[in-house]
Amino acid sequence: MISRRNIRVKVMQLLYAVDVMKPEKPTSAGGNLPKTLLRQIDQTRALVVYLLDNLVHIAGYAEKHARQLASKHIVTAEDLAFNIKLAGNEVIWKIKEDTGFQQVIVAEKIEGQIDEDLIKKIFLELITTATYHQYIQEPSRDKKGEAAMISFIFTNLLLTHEGFVSRLEELYPNLDDDAEMAEQMVMQYLHKPGSMHLEHSVAPDKWQYAKQLLETVLDKEDYLMELIRPKLKNWDSDRIALIDMVLLKMGISELLYFETIPTKVTINEYIDIAKDYSTAQSGQFVNGILDSIHKELISQSKIQKVDFRKQ
């Protein structure tokens, strides 16, 4: 389910936390850090499925609302004509039929975390919007329109609802670290339902990559810093963000020891992550240092792309 970029972010977050914990920082990749990383990845998967499940409940509330209107003491023709098209939204049904989604719902006991009062409030806000009325007035269903409706609920109502955000903060202590990543993953899923194997928080090959990246940075840190320090002469060391140093160590680790990842891909990925997760100057900083070290390693024929454990 989780992408290689997501893994880089999760490893970055864990290594940053480890650096902040100095001098308690472990001296090797032993201990429980890989288990901690896997647990954090699992938490991200649970957050994504919780967000999807709330969308399922909001769409399904259309039928419940129709029944409530029909059971009023004085029922109007408008009440009886309430449109339940949303409950049959094709994207929602694909989510519900996703066996991986259902497995995580059960394993993480997510149904018990759904706040039905919040579902009702968000649904009642939804049915006052022009987007919703335009959706139900369209008699046909098309793939683009179905996805657009659910995406609208997610981005314009769910993620902006103060009560729902508070609920997320209560349930998911990792929210600050995972919010942006989870939002991107949900949007990816909505536009291509079933594209993620939700039953697996991380595929075996990607878990091997994640674990190796974590272990490489920890085990080779002294050597990585030997490469980095000479390149910092033109930078104010007091203004270098700790997260940028973490990203440099990760990037150099990939340049040196990851056989299947092209060096250009590595450099571009870490520049983008620095721009998204660090300071305004971080993209330029990471770009400059990584590019300089890359050229130096090439000139010295040191980029062998061999797992450090095989040396």
Residue pairs with C-beta under 8 A, 6 or more apart in sequence:
1 45
1 48
1 100
1 185
1 196
1 197
1 198
1 200
1 201
1 202
1 203
2 10
2 41
2 44
2 45
2 185
2 201
2 202
2 206
3 206
4 206
4 209
4 269
5 269
5 272
5 273
6 44
6 181
6 185
7 41
7 202
7 206
7 209
7 210
7 213
8 213
8 250
8 269
8 270
8 273
9 181
9 273
9 277
10 37
10 40
10 41
10 44
10 210
11 37
11 210
11 213
11 214
11 217
11 250
12 243
12 246
12 247
12 250
12 273
12 277
13 40
13 177
14 33
14 36
14 37
14 40
14 214
15 214
15 217
15 218
15 246
15 249
15 250
16 242
16 243
16 246
18 25
18 26
18 33
18 218
19 25
19 242
19 245
19 246
20 242
26 33
26 218
28 218
28 219
29 214
29 215
29 216
29 218
29 219
33 214
33 218
34 211
34 214
34 215
37 210
37 211
37 214
38 201
38 202
38 207
40 174
40 177
41 201
41 202
41 210
42 201
43 172
43 174
43 178
44 174
44 178
44 181
44 182
44 185
44 201
45 104
45 198
45 201
46 104
46 108
46 110
46 172
47 168
47 172
47 174
47 175
47 178
47 182
48 182
48 185
48 186
48 189
48 198
49 101
49 104
49 105
49 108
49 110
49 198
50 108
50 110
50 113
50 168
50 171
50 172
51 154
51 158
51 182
51 186
52 95
52 101
52 186
52 189
53 101
53 105
53 110
53 111
53 114
54 114
54 119
54 158
54 164
55 92
55 95
55 150
55 153
55 154
55 158
56 92
56 95
56 96
57 114
57 116
57 119
58 119
58 122
58 123
58 126
58 153
58 157
58 158
59 86
59 87
59 89
59 92
59 150
59 153
60 87
60 92
61 87
61 119
61 120
61 123
62 82
62 83
62 84
62 85
62 86
62 87
62 123
63 84
63 87
65 82
65 123
65 127
66 82
66 84
69 75
69 79
69 80
69 82
70 79
70 80
70 82
72 79
83 136
85 135
85 136
86 92
86 132
86 135
86 136
86 149
88 141
89 141
89 146
89 149
89 150
90 141
90 143
90 146
91 146
91 147
91 149
91 150
91 190
91 193
92 150
94 193
94 194
95 101
95 189
95 193
96 102
98 193
98 194
98 198
99 199
100 196
100 197
100 198
100 199
100 200
101 198
103 198
103 199
104 110
104 198
104 199
105 111
113 171
115 163
115 167
118 161
118 163
118 164
118 167
121 161
121 163
122 153
122 157
122 158
122 161
122 164
125 157
125 161
126 132
126 153
126 157
129 152
129 156
129 157
131 149
131 152
131 156
132 149
135 145
135 149
138 145
147 190
147 191
150 190
151 187
151 190
151 191
154 186
154 187
154 190
155 187
158 164
159 165
159 183
168 175
168 179
169 175
172 178
180 276
185 196
188 195
188 196
189 195
189 196
197 203
202 210
209 258
212 257
212 258
212 307
213 250
213 253
213 254
213 258
216 253
216 257
216 308
217 224
217 246
217 249
217 250
217 253
219 308
220 253
220 256
220 257
220 308
221 249
224 248
224 249
224 252
224 253
225 249
227 252
227 293
227 296
227 297
228 245
228 248
228 249
228 252
228 289
228 293
231 289
231 292
231 293
232 240
232 289
235 285
240 285
241 278
241 279
241 282
243 274
243 277
243 278
243 282
244 274
244 278
244 279
244 282
244 285
244 286
247 270
247 273
247 274
247 278
247 282
247 286
248 270
248 286
248 289
248 290
250 270
251 266
251 267
251 269
251 270
251 286
251 290
252 290
252 293
254 261
254 266
255 263
255 266
255 267
255 290
255 293
255 294
255 297
255 303
256 297
256 302
256 303
256 304
256 305
256 308
257 305
257 306
257 307
257 308
258 266
258 305
258 307
259 305
259 306
259 307
263 294
263 303
266 290
267 287
267 290
267 291
267 294
270 286
270 290
271 283
271 286
271 287
271 290
272 283
274 282
274 283
274 285
274 286
275 282
275 283
278 286
294 303
297 303
